[in-house]
Amino acid sequence: MRVLVVGGAGYIGSHACKALAVAGHEPITFDSLRTGHRWAVKWGPLEHGDIRDADALDRVLRSHKPEAVMHFAALAYVGESVQHPDVYYRTNVTGTAILLDSMRRAGVGQLIFSSSCATYGVPEMMPITETTVQNPVNPYGRSKLMAEQIIRDYCEAYSMSGMALRYFNAAGADPEGHLGEEHDPETHLIPLVLQVASGHRSHVSVLGADYDTSDGTCVRDYIHVADLADAHVRALQACEASGFQAVNLGTGTGSSVRQVIDAARGVSGRAIRTVDSDRRPGDPPVLVASAAKAVERLGWKPQHTDLDQIIGHAWEWMVSHRDRVIHG
């Protein structure tokens, strides 16, 4: 199958491109390279363009004639979304509608959408299932929920098929060392902690040490990026002829901020200085997924569930591959 991967030069999108190629599919990356990286496009061609550019999307869809689209293109910084909601709604919401219209013009009816557990907001019950009320607490989460709703409406009105994959905390790096996490600015806990271990950062801030959890810090469900990529490939086969589905992707196990830091100390063998700071507004104490639907619908089971292994792959990328891959 030929698949247009919108946002395929980013962290999760590039891993999905590799998984598609390994499975015998042909990925075509469409990316603005605003937050994605040219060096991450290793499997299939790169088409440079913005998701809000209908003419560019029409041209690429006509040229490559894909049978399906994977949509990763989004802005994803919660704090930035609060400061600049206009930019987030134009990119994440309007961009999704423009993409769907281009797909309709090209006769492409299947979309796999990169969604987020941020659409749930601050749930009252754990674990989170697909029927948990979606009540996002920031513009980023709201933009993802709006995009889901648009996709659902298009599927119903135009006999398209769509699947929203709601990730929990993506982490780790390609086990073979070809790809890894590279954001600017970096906001994810594991790479921040490992940047302290590698000497690129003086300390990591613990944002809240007084939560009602076992050690007072936030608990999150860390899912290996390679397992996320595998789920996307499986979703291609699981999409129904028409209609919309939503599926959580997580391990069902939570790790606290302090547990992540302790594991990173063990994996790296380095000292990691921490500084306790104030809570970040809107951070729930615990976010853990129920992935039962993914197991049932996709036949998917995460293969890299051990926190030490997830951090180990991220550490190997940082110390052994990052400089060589990015800078040559």
Summary of the structure (lengths in Angstrom):
residues: 328
radius of gyration: 18.9
end to end distance: 31.8
largest distance: 56.1
contacts: 1149
relative contact order: 0.14
helix: 43%
strand: 19%
